[in-house]
């Protein structure tokens, strides 16, 4: 005991050191282990997809602190599946099995996840949950099969590296329910974006659509995180943050995909906006699932996957680039086995499913953040501004240092990562919108909200990042 005892002077130093760092540690973001899942957010929104198909049960889980999330689509019994992967960077679990074309239905669930390759943990976590709950086991004919893919939602999109994990995935699995699928920034679509190829960089989400023709049922689910631009059936681009120095014909109220594509060679040249996308904006993936109830042979299911995936090139332009990891799963529940002369032909089935998938892609885009409008005069006195001064740490690599001078507020990224338009290095003025909200004018919306009690919220709403001021 004596050999491990601390001298009184040493103990005092330890206590003083702990007292000095404790407030800073208290202000740090929570660790991954302490995050609490938010389950089935958005299912009560009017935009949520509602459909009647008991074979499909869906659950979503999110970490609001990310934000990031996972979407689990569970089948009531094992089904047959196929996969079509394109683009330069797919991230999947066990795709080879679906390519073997076995007749026996074996697929239990499909998982979509954020977190890039770290999020693949969610796929295996759902499979082990099937063992834990006794639904699956160790017999050779009873081993669970879960397939899944990830999207990239890290890098400059947010200020931390929280990822969907085992706890989140298994919570989402336990929360599955039939007949409802939230669309927009929910589940795996919590922090996805589109249009980096032209610098549009608009928020996206997960989309879904359902159609029934007689007894035939088709459902499409997708997480749209595309490098290309989303395009509607009239050739319009629903959302794009356009650069102020784009030529006049690209500033028209109605932006057409064909006009952007026609300018593609020009727009990719250095010196003419949009500039080449930064490295971490070149990490994109659209992951999708199409489900039909008509029984299909393995080769038919594979051709359906190829046809529907190919059709998505109409809705996303360009599609499946080297910066995309696009993956589509096709599933048949085999509930509908009509006589041969009453079957929907494979080509027509693919045509219908392709249209449903286009609907799903278009449904993914949420209401975009409004561009903050600065005010011309000061809206807060020096005493109020001083309440906002301090260091705001979002993660070990992202800290915003806020200062005040001459009745103005300034911000500087003092970690290794930029805080969106606030760069590391020199401070930039935070222009007031009102007494609590400030912005940095630019091409992309940026809003910083101070509550005066030490809490800073960046981009309040579905994509917000929140932290507390470090106490000294």
Secondary structure as the mmCIF struct_conf table of DSSP 4:
data_model
#
loop_
_struct_conf.conf_type_id
_struct_conf.id
_struct_conf.beg_label_comp_id
_struct_conf.beg_label_asym_id
_struct_conf.beg_label_seq_id
_struct_conf.end_label_comp_id
_struct_conf.end_label_asym_id
_struct_conf.end_label_seq_id
HELX_RH_3T_P HELX_RH_3T_P1 UNK A 2 UNK A 4
HELX_LH_PP_P HELX_LH_PP_P1 UNK A 5 UNK A 7
HELX_RH_AL_P HELX_RH_AL_P1 UNK A 8 UNK A 27
BEND BEND1 UNK A 28 UNK A 28
HELX_LH_PP_P HELX_LH_PP_P2 UNK A 29 UNK A 31
HELX_RH_3T_P HELX_RH_3T_P2 UNK A 32 UNK A 34
STRN STRN1 UNK A 38 UNK A 39
BEND BEND2 UNK A 40 UNK A 40
TURN_TY1_P TURN_TY1_P1 UNK A 41 UNK A 44
BEND BEND3 UNK A 45 UNK A 45
TURN_TY1_P TURN_TY1_P2 UNK A 46 UNK A 47
BEND BEND4 UNK A 48 UNK A 48
STRN STRN2 UNK A 49 UNK A 50
TURN_TY1_P TURN_TY1_P3 UNK A 54 UNK A 55
STRN STRN3 UNK A 56 UNK A 63
TURN_TY1_P TURN_TY1_P4 UNK A 64 UNK A 67
STRN STRN4 UNK A 68 UNK A 85
BEND BEND5 UNK A 87 UNK A 88
STRN STRN5 UNK A 92 UNK A 93
BEND BEND6 UNK A 94 UNK A 94
HELX_RH_AL_P HELX_RH_AL_P2 UNK A 95 UNK A 98
TURN_TY1_P TURN_TY1_P5 UNK A 99 UNK A 99
BEND BEND7 UNK A 100 UNK A 100
BEND BEND8 UNK A 103 UNK A 104
STRN STRN6 UNK A 107 UNK A 113
BEND BEND9 UNK A 115 UNK A 115
HELX_RH_3T_P HELX_RH_3T_P3 UNK A 116 UNK A 120
HELX_RH_AL_P HELX_RH_AL_P3 UNK A 121 UNK A 132
TURN_TY1_P TURN_TY1_P6 UNK A 133 UNK A 134
BEND BEND10 UNK A 135 UNK A 136
BEND BEND11 UNK A 138 UNK A 139
TURN_TY1_P TURN_TY1_P7 UNK A 140 UNK A 141
BEND BEND12 UNK A 142 UNK A 142
STRN STRN7 UNK A 146 UNK A 150
HELX_RH_3T_P HELX_RH_3T_P4 UNK A 155 UNK A 157
BEND BEND13 UNK A 158 UNK A 160
HELX_RH_AL_P HELX_RH_AL_P4 UNK A 166 UNK A 174
TURN_TY1_P TURN_TY1_P8 UNK A 175 UNK A 175
STRN STRN8 UNK A 177 UNK A 178
TURN_TY1_P TURN_TY1_P9 UNK A 179 UNK A 179
STRN STRN9 UNK A 180 UNK A 181
STRN STRN10 UNK A 184 UNK A 184
BEND BEND14 UNK A 185 UNK A 185
HELX_RH_3T_P HELX_RH_3T_P5 UNK A 187 UNK A 189
TURN_TY1_P TURN_TY1_P10 UNK A 190 UNK A 191
STRN STRN11 UNK A 193 UNK A 194
HELX_RH_3T_P HELX_RH_3T_P6 UNK A 196 UNK A 198
TURN_TY1_P TURN_TY1_P11 UNK A 199 UNK A 199
STRN STRN12 UNK A 202 UNK A 203
STRN STRN13 UNK A 206 UNK A 213
TURN_TY1_P TURN_TY1_P12 UNK A 214 UNK A 215
STRN STRN14 UNK A 216 UNK A 225
BEND BEND15 UNK A 227 UNK A 228
STRN STRN15 UNK A 229 UNK A 230
TURN_TY1_P TURN_TY1_P13 UNK A 233 UNK A 234
BEND BEND16 UNK A 235 UNK A 235
STRN STRN16 UNK A 236 UNK A 236
BEND BEND17 UNK A 238 UNK A 238
TURN_TY1_P TURN_TY1_P14 UNK A 244 UNK A 245
BEND BEND18 UNK A 246 UNK A 246
HELX_RH_3T_P HELX_RH_3T_P7 UNK A 248 UNK A 250
BEND BEND19 UNK A 251 UNK A 254
STRN STRN17 UNK A 256 UNK A 256
HELX_RH_AL_P HELX_RH_AL_P5 UNK A 257 UNK A 262
TURN_TY1_P TURN_TY1_P15 UNK A 263 UNK A 263
HELX_RH_AL_P HELX_RH_AL_P6 UNK A 264 UNK A 267
TURN_TY1_P TURN_TY1_P16 UNK A 268 UNK A 268
BEND BEND20 UNK A 269 UNK A 269
TURN_TY1_P TURN_TY1_P17 UNK A 270 UNK A 271
BEND BEND21 UNK A 272 UNK A 274
HELX_LH_PP_P HELX_LH_PP_P3 UNK A 275 UNK A 278
HELX_RH_3T_P HELX_RH_3T_P8 UNK A 279 UNK A 282
STRN STRN18 UNK A 284 UNK A 284
STRN STRN19 UNK A 285 UNK A 294
HELX_RH_AL_P HELX_RH_AL_P7 UNK A 298 UNK A 311
TURN_TY1_P TURN_TY1_P18 UNK A 312 UNK A 315
STRN STRN20 UNK A 316 UNK A 317
BEND BEND22 UNK A 318 UNK A 318
BEND BEND23 UNK A 320 UNK A 320
TURN_TY1_P TURN_TY1_P19 UNK A 322 UNK A 323
STRN STRN21 UNK A 324 UNK A 324
STRN STRN22 UNK A 327 UNK A 336
HELX_RH_3T_P HELX_RH_3T_P9 UNK A 340 UNK A 342
BEND BEND24 UNK A 343 UNK A 343
HELX_LH_PP_P HELX_LH_PP_P4 UNK A 344 UNK A 345
HELX_RH_AL_P HELX_RH_AL_P8 UNK A 346 UNK A 363
TURN_TY1_P TURN_TY1_P20 UNK A 364 UNK A 364
HELX_LH_PP_P HELX_LH_PP_P5 UNK A 367 UNK A 372
BEND BEND25 UNK A 376 UNK A 377
BEND BEND26 UNK A 380 UNK A 380
HELX_RH_AL_P HELX_RH_AL_P9 UNK A 382 UNK A 388
STRN STRN23 UNK A 390 UNK A 395
TURN_TY1_P TURN_TY1_P21 UNK A 396 UNK A 397
STRN STRN24 UNK A 398 UNK A 405
TURN_TY1_P TURN_TY1_P22 UNK A 406 UNK A 407
STRN STRN25 UNK A 408 UNK A 413
BEND BEND27 UNK A 415 UNK A 417
STRN STRN26 UNK A 419 UNK A 419
TURN_TY1_P TURN_TY1_P23 UNK A 420 UNK A 421
STRN STRN27 UNK A 422 UNK A 422
STRN STRN28 UNK A 424 UNK A 424
BEND BEND28 UNK A 425 UNK A 426
STRN STRN29 UNK A 428 UNK A 432
BEND BEND29 UNK A 433 UNK A 436
STRN STRN30 UNK A 437 UNK A 439
BEND BEND30 UNK A 442 UNK A 444
STRN STRN31 UNK A 448 UNK A 450
BEND BEND31 UNK A 452 UNK A 454
STRN STRN32 UNK A 455 UNK A 458
BEND BEND32 UNK A 459 UNK A 459
BEND BEND33 UNK A 461 UNK A 461
TURN_TY1_P TURN_TY1_P24 UNK A 462 UNK A 463
STRN STRN33 UNK A 465 UNK A 468
STRN STRN34 UNK A 469 UNK A 469
HELX_LH_PP_P HELX_LH_PP_P6 UNK A 470 UNK A 471
#
